[in-house]
Structure formats: C-alpha cells, structure tokens
C-alpha cells in the first residue's frame, strides 16, 4: 500500500491486538516517540487503514445468547443491491456483513436473544431482497475462540 511502511504495519498489528494501548507504550514497542506514533496513527486513519475503534463485547452481557451466520444466495449480485446492504448493515442485530465470492455472495453475522428472533431476522432478509434472494442458509455459532471486530464504514454512519 503506498504511503505505508513496515513501521506503520507494525503499529497496525499491535493496534489490532491491543486497541487501547497508549501512544507512549506503542512508541516504546516500535521504537518511536509518542509524537511520531501519533502522527503515524493519524496518517493511517486518513488513509483508511484504521477504520475505527471499538470494544469487543461478549454478546451474552447484552442478553444476546444466540449468534448466527446467514449465507445468502442472490439471483443478481451487482451494485444495485448496495443500498439494501447498507440498510442491513445498520440493523442492531448485525455484527458483520460481507460481500464475497462464490455461490453464496452475502455473509451476515448477527446476535439475538433467542431462536425466534433468528427466524424473524431471516424473514426480514427475505423482505429486503425480495425475488432477488434465492436462498438463505442459517448456521448457529456454538462457541467463539477468536474474534477481531472493526466497524465498517456503513456501520459508523
């Protein structure tokens, strides 16, 4: 990536693991002054390398005990569905939303209080896409061993 050197990448790797690290501590680890680290972090934010900051919350503390993936197969997958994806991304239940290659083009990760909410959400997805939605596959998450979460641009607005 232009404008990003190995020191910047080192800063990004540390921030991905420890988003609350102080600039002083970050500077010590990468061998720079806090002011230099601050300038680099601000540059990385402007470049879009750092998309945002967030706490990773255990959904159980919000009484959201059911986590699910929704894999969507669409009849048409082009830029015309972007407004629909932006609406879905803003829903409170949605933790992550991806467009991907392959047979099931959309992947949604969401949190719920119970399985009735999972079924209702699947129905909402069907209404959002209408006839363009060919199939929805729902997978419940049993356990999480590693998770990194950064809000997308759509989630911040």
Secondary structure, 3 states (H helix, E strand, C coil): CCCCCHHHHHHHHHHHHCCCCCHHHHHHHHCCCHHHHHHHHHHHHHHCCCCCCCCCCCHHHHCCCEEEEEEEEECCCCHHHHHHHHHHHCCCCEEEEEECCCCCCEEEEEEECCHHHHHHHHHHHHHHHHHHEEEEEEEEECCCCCCCCCCCHHHHC
